[in-house]
Amino acid sequence: MSGHAIADIRNTYGCSFIGLIIGVMLFGITALQTWIYYWRYGNRDPKALKLFIAIIFLLDALHTSLCIYSIYWYLVLNFGNVEILGHNVWSMKVQINVNGLVDYMVQLYYARRVHIVGGSIIIPIIIVIFGTTTFALGFLFTTRATALRSHHISLIPVTCIGMGSSVVADILIAGSMCWFLYHKRTGFAKTDSMILTLMTYSIQSGLLTSVLACAMLISFSMAPSAKYSDIFFWPMSKVYANSLLAMLNSRDYVRERSSAADNAFGLSSIRVEQRSEGDKSRRPAVSVTVHRSATTDFPQGKRDHDVESSTIENRKLVWSLHFSVATTALTFILSFEGGEYSL
């Protein structure tokens, strides 16, 4: 294989291979969070939500399998066949639609949450419109890419509109959730602490998905014939799935944190002071000792240990996501700067 062919592979399927590695790492976190969800909420959540999570996990697993097969088909089964690298294998086309379907389903769930929290129907409808636009343009992208040998400059408008719609939908979800939650503050420490935590999760999840969509949009616009965008696009469904699972798995932690801010007053002892014989006309003095103690929604013991463990687990998962995104950005920069030796 010539040096020029190697350079082309490094700028195309080398980037796809990097996206595959990051995606597999994130899928491992998805599998862990899915197991934690069913272990912790399997007997508490409604069947519809449990079925929804199962579908998300299975679709994400299917997307991971399609990406693995695509790389295997190009770089192993057709090793040394330079001509075949310009063709689109069926799994490469299907994975785009599966990825978009996971993103679309998660955005629909968030739109429903916005409606429940805020009571508004206008903003959820706008979110659904932008999410549907992204999902529909994903199918259009697949159809056009099938007729072409590779990503072409004519696909830039479709990608820009699709990824732009996804960014707008994510910003609307995070912004509207924060807006409605902010106006539900009551001035009580327990409620305000819960609201602040929910606002933080909304901003973090919306920020991660928006950054990936913007990075994918910029990279594809700069080099449509290359595959730099796969570094960001292939892990995108895993980021959406993990943001949803992290929110669901953190519910106990949010309740525990808000309950810790709620304090109660308790009477620990009552002592009656006896009066002398010459002072019987006066009523006996009663001394009341009041202790201020924090209360929680859970009994002490094993449940407290579970909540503490879940807090540590969720923090580790969030940091893992942040590390993966940082690694993706660094790899993308090195890919552009490294040129022929980028992989």
C-alpha positions as CSV (number, residue, x, y, z in Angstrom):
1,M,0.0,0.0,0.0
2,S,1.4,3.4,-1.0
3,G,2.2,6.2,1.4
4,H,-0.5,8.4,-0.1
5,A,-3.1,5.6,0.6
6,I,-1.9,5.4,4.1
7,A,-2.3,9.2,4.5
8,D,-5.9,8.9,3.2
9,I,-6.7,6.1,5.6
10,R,-5.4,8.1,8.5
11,N,-7.5,11.1,7.7
12,T,-10.6,8.9,7.1
13,Y,-11.0,5.6,8.7
14,G,-8.2,6.3,11.2
15,C,-10.5,9.0,12.6
16,S,-13.4,6.6,12.6
17,F,-11.3,4.1,14.5
18,I,-10.6,6.8,17.2
19,G,-14.3,7.5,17.4
20,L,-14.9,3.8,17.8
21,I,-12.5,3.5,20.7
22,I,-14.1,6.5,22.5
23,G,-17.6,5.1,21.7
24,V,-16.8,1.7,23.1
25,M,-15.4,3.3,26.3
26,L,-18.6,5.3,26.7
27,F,-20.8,2.2,26.0
28,G,-19.1,0.5,28.9
29,I,-20.3,3.4,31.1
30,T,-23.8,3.1,29.5
31,A,-23.9,-0.6,30.4
32,L,-22.8,0.1,34.0
33,Q,-25.4,2.9,34.4
34,T,-28.1,0.7,32.9
35,W,-27.3,-2.1,35.4
36,I,-27.3,0.4,38.3
37,Y,-30.7,1.8,37.1
38,Y,-32.4,-1.6,37.1
39,W,-30.7,-2.7,40.4
40,R,-31.8,0.5,42.1
41,Y,-35.1,1.4,40.5
42,G,-36.3,-1.9,38.9
43,N,-39.1,-2.3,41.5
44,R,-39.9,1.4,41.8
45,D,-40.2,3.0,38.3
46,P,-43.2,2.4,36.0
47,K,-43.0,-0.3,33.4
48,A,-43.1,2.3,30.5
49,L,-39.9,4.0,31.8
50,K,-38.1,0.7,32.3
51,L,-39.0,-0.4,28.8
52,F,-37.8,3.0,27.4
53,I,-34.4,2.5,29.1
54,A,-34.2,-1.0,27.8
55,I,-34.8,0.2,24.2
56,I,-32.2,3.0,24.6
57,F,-29.6,0.5,25.8
58,L,-30.3,-2.0,23.0
59,L,-30.2,0.7,20.4
60,D,-26.9,1.9,21.8
61,A,-25.5,-1.6,21.8
62,L,-26.7,-2.0,18.2
63,H,-25.0,1.2,17.2
64,T,-21.7,0.0,18.8
65,S,-21.9,-3.3,17.0
66,L,-22.5,-1.6,13.6
67,C,-19.5,0.7,14.2
68,I,-17.3,-2.2,15.1
69,Y,-18.3,-4.2,12.0
70,S,-17.8,-1.2,9.8
71,I,-14.2,-0.8,10.9
72,Y,-13.6,-4.5,10.7
73,W,-15.0,-4.6,7.1
74,Y,-12.9,-1.7,5.9
75,L,-9.6,-2.4,7.7
76,V,-9.5,-6.2,8.1
77,L,-11.7,-7.9,5.5
78,N,-10.6,-5.5,2.8
79,F,-7.1,-4.9,4.0
80,G,-4.9,-3.6,1.2
81,N,-7.9,-3.0,-1.1
82,V,-7.7,0.8,-1.6
83,E,-10.6,0.9,-4.0
84,I,-13.1,-0.4,-1.6
85,L,-12.4,2.3,0.9
86,G,-14.4,4.8,-1.1
87,H,-17.6,2.7,-0.9
88,N,-20.2,2.9,1.9
89,V,-20.8,-0.5,3.5
90,W,-24.4,-1.1,4.7
91,S,-23.5,-1.0,8.4
92,M,-21.8,2.5,8.0
93,K,-25.1,3.9,6.6
94,V,-27.4,2.2,9.2
95,Q,-25.3,3.3,12.2
96,I,-26.0,7.0,11.3
97,N,-29.8,6.4,11.6
98,V,-29.5,4.3,14.8
99,N,-27.3,7.1,16.3
100,G,-29.9,9.7,15.4
101,L,-32.7,7.6,16.8
102,V,-31.1,7.3,20.2
103,D,-30.5,11.1,20.2
104,Y,-34.1,11.7,19.1
105,M,-35.7,9.5,21.8
106,V,-33.7,11.1,24.6
107,Q,-34.6,14.6,23.3
108,L,-38.3,13.6,23.3
109,Y,-38.0,12.4,26.9
110,Y,-36.4,15.7,27.9
111,A,-39.2,17.6,26.1
112,R,-41.8,15.7,28.1
113,R,-39.9,16.6,31.3
114,V,-39.9,20.2,30.3
115,H,-43.7,20.0,29.9
116,I,-44.1,18.3,33.3
117,V,-41.9,20.8,35.2
118,G,-43.0,24.0,33.5
119,G,-46.5,23.2,32.4
120,S,-45.8,24.8,29.0
121,I,-46.7,23.1,25.8
122,I,-45.1,25.7,23.4
123,I,-41.4,25.0,24.3
124,P,-41.7,21.2,24.2
125,I,-43.3,21.5,20.8
126,I,-40.4,23.6,19.6
127,I,-37.9,21.1,21.0
128,V,-39.8,18.2,19.2
129,I,-39.7,20.2,15.9
130,F,-35.9,20.8,16.1
131,G,-35.3,17.2,17.2
132,T,-37.5,15.8,14.4
133,T,-35.6,18.0,11.9
134,T,-32.3,16.5,13.0
135,F,-33.6,13.0,12.9
136,A,-35.2,13.5,9.4
137,L,-32.1,15.1,8.0
138,G,-30.1,12.1,9.2
139,F,-32.0,9.9,6.9
140,L,-31.6,12.4,4.1
141,F,-27.8,12.4,4.7
142,T,-27.7,8.6,4.6
143,T,-29.7,8.6,1.3
144,R,-27.4,11.1,-0.4
145,A,-24.2,9.6,1.0
146,T,-25.3,6.2,-0.5
147,A,-25.3,7.8,-4.0
148,L,-21.8,9.2,-3.4
149,R,-18.5,7.5,-3.0
150,S,-17.8,9.3,0.2
151,H,-18.8,12.4,2.2
152,H,-19.1,15.2,-0.3
153,I,-19.3,19.0,-0.2
154,S,-22.9,18.9,-1.3
155,L,-23.8,17.3,2.1
156,I,-22.5,20.3,4.1
157,P,-25.9,22.1,4.1
158,V,-27.7,19.0,5.3
159,T,-25.2,18.4,8.1
160,C,-25.1,22.1,9.1
161,I,-28.9,22.3,9.4
162,G,-29.2,18.9,11.1
163,M,-26.5,19.5,13.7
164,G,-27.6,23.1,14.2
165,S,-31.1,21.9,15.0
166,S,-29.7,19.4,17.5
167,V,-27.7,22.2,19.2
168,V,-30.8,24.4,19.4
169,A,-32.9,21.6,20.9
170,D,-30.3,20.8,23.5
171,I,-29.9,24.5,24.5
172,L,-33.7,24.8,24.7
173,I,-33.9,21.8,26.9
174,A,-31.3,23.0,29.3
175,G,-32.4,26.6,29.3
176,S,-36.1,25.9,29.8
177,M,-35.4,23.4,32.6
178,C,-33.3,26.0,34.4
179,W,-35.8,28.7,33.8
180,F,-38.8,26.8,35.1
181,L,-36.9,25.3,38.1
182,Y,-35.5,28.8,39.0
183,H,-39.0,30.1,39.3
184,K,-40.1,27.2,41.5
185,R,-37.8,28.3,44.3
186,T,-39.6,28.6,47.7
187,G,-37.0,30.0,50.0
188,F,-36.8,26.8,52.0
189,A,-33.3,25.2,52.1
190,K,-34.6,21.7,51.3
191,T,-36.5,22.7,48.1
192,D,-33.9,25.2,46.9
193,S,-31.1,22.7,47.3
194,M,-32.9,20.1,45.2
195,I,-33.7,22.7,42.5
196,L,-30.1,23.9,42.4
197,T,-28.9,20.3,41.9
198,L,-31.4,19.7,39.1
199,M,-30.3,22.9,37.4
200,T,-26.7,21.8,37.6
201,Y,-27.5,18.4,36.0
202,S,-29.5,20.1,33.2
203,I,-26.7,22.5,32.3
204,Q,-24.0,19.7,32.3
205,S,-26.0,17.3,30.1
206,G,-27.0,20.1,27.7
207,L,-23.4,21.4,27.5
208,L,-21.9,18.0,26.7
209,T,-24.2,17.2,23.9
210,S,-24.1,20.8,22.5
211,V,-20.3,20.8,22.4
212,L,-20.1,17.5,20.6
213,A,-22.7,18.6,18.0
214,C,-20.8,21.9,17.4
215,A,-17.5,20.0,17.1
216,M,-19.0,17.6,14.7
217,L,-20.5,20.4,12.6
218,I,-17.2,22.4,12.5
219,S,-15.1,19.4,11.6
220,F,-17.4,18.2,8.8
221,S,-17.6,21.7,7.4
222,M,-13.8,22.1,7.4
223,A,-13.1,18.7,5.8
224,P,-16.2,17.0,4.3
225,S,-14.1,14.5,2.3
226,A,-12.4,13.3,5.5
227,K,-13.9,11.6,8.5
228,Y,-12.8,13.9,11.4
229,S,-16.5,14.3,12.3
230,D,-16.7,10.6,13.2
231,I,-14.5,11.3,16.2
232,F,-17.5,13.3,17.6
233,F,-20.4,11.7,15.9
234,W,-19.9,8.0,16.9
235,P,-19.8,8.7,20.6
236,M,-22.7,11.1,20.5
237,S,-25.5,8.5,21.2
238,K,-23.5,7.3,24.2
239,V,-23.3,10.8,25.6
240,Y,-27.1,11.2,25.2
241,A,-27.8,7.8,26.8
242,N,-25.4,8.5,29.7
243,S,-26.9,11.9,30.4
244,L,-30.3,10.4,30.7
245,L,-29.2,7.5,32.8
246,A,-27.1,9.8,35.1
247,M,-30.2,12.0,35.7
248,L,-32.3,9.0,36.6
249,N,-29.7,7.3,38.8
250,S,-29.0,10.5,40.7
251,R,-32.6,10.8,42.1
252,D,-31.8,9.3,45.4
253,Y,-28.8,11.5,45.8
254,V,-30.8,14.6,45.0
255,R,-33.4,13.7,47.6
256,E,-30.7,12.8,50.2
257,R,-28.9,16.1,49.6
258,S,-32.1,18.2,49.8
259,S,-33.2,16.3,52.9
260,A,-29.9,17.0,54.6
261,A,-30.7,20.7,54.5
262,D,-34.0,20.2,56.2
263,N,-33.7,20.3,60.0
264,A,-36.1,19.3,62.7
265,F,-36.4,20.1,66.4
266,G,-36.7,17.3,69.0
267,L,-37.4,17.2,72.7
268,S,-34.7,15.1,74.3
269,S,-35.4,15.6,78.0
270,I,-37.9,17.2,80.4
271,R,-36.8,17.9,83.9
272,V,-39.1,19.1,86.7
273,E,-37.3,21.1,89.4
274,Q,-38.7,20.5,92.9
275,R,-39.5,23.5,95.1
276,S,-38.8,23.7,98.9
277,E,-41.6,23.4,101.5
278,G,-41.9,27.1,101.9
279,D,-42.3,27.7,98.2
280,K,-45.2,25.3,97.5
281,S,-47.5,28.1,96.4
282,R,-45.5,28.5,93.2
283,R,-45.8,26.0,90.3
284,P,-42.8,23.8,89.8
285,A,-40.4,24.9,87.1
286,V,-40.1,22.8,84.0
287,S,-36.8,22.8,82.1
288,V,-37.0,21.7,78.5
289,T,-33.8,20.7,76.6
290,V,-34.2,21.1,72.8
291,H,-31.8,19.5,70.4
292,R,-31.6,20.4,66.7
293,S,-30.9,17.4,64.5
294,A,-30.9,16.8,60.8
295,T,-33.4,14.4,59.3
296,T,-33.4,12.4,56.1
297,D,-36.0,10.7,54.0
298,F,-34.2,7.3,54.6
299,P,-33.7,5.2,57.6
300,Q,-30.2,5.0,59.0
301,G,-27.8,2.2,58.3
302,K,-27.6,0.4,55.0
303,R,-29.7,2.9,53.1
304,D,-27.3,5.7,54.1
305,H,-24.4,3.6,52.8
306,D,-26.2,3.0,49.5
307,V,-26.9,6.7,49.0
308,E,-23.3,7.6,49.8
309,S,-22.1,4.9,47.4
310,S,-24.4,6.1,44.7
311,T,-23.1,9.6,45.1
312,I,-19.5,8.4,44.6
313,E,-20.6,6.3,41.6
314,N,-22.4,9.2,39.9
315,R,-19.5,11.6,40.4
316,K,-17.1,9.0,38.9
317,L,-19.4,8.6,35.9
318,V,-19.6,12.4,35.3
319,W,-15.9,12.7,35.5
320,S,-15.5,9.8,33.1
321,L,-17.7,11.6,30.6
322,H,-15.7,14.8,31.0
323,F,-12.4,13.0,30.5
324,S,-13.8,11.3,27.3
325,V,-14.9,14.6,25.8
326,A,-11.5,16.2,26.7
327,T,-9.7,13.2,25.1
328,T,-11.9,13.6,22.0
329,A,-11.0,17.3,21.6
330,L,-7.3,16.7,22.1
331,T,-7.3,13.8,19.5
332,F,-9.1,16.0,17.0
333,I,-6.6,18.8,17.4
334,L,-3.7,16.4,17.0
335,S,-5.3,14.9,13.9
336,F,-5.4,18.2,12.2
337,E,-1.9,19.2,13.2
338,G,-0.3,15.8,12.7
339,G,-1.1,15.6,9.0
340,E,0.2,12.5,7.5
341,Y,1.3,11.1,10.9
342,S,-1.9,11.8,12.7
343,L,-2.7,8.2,13.7
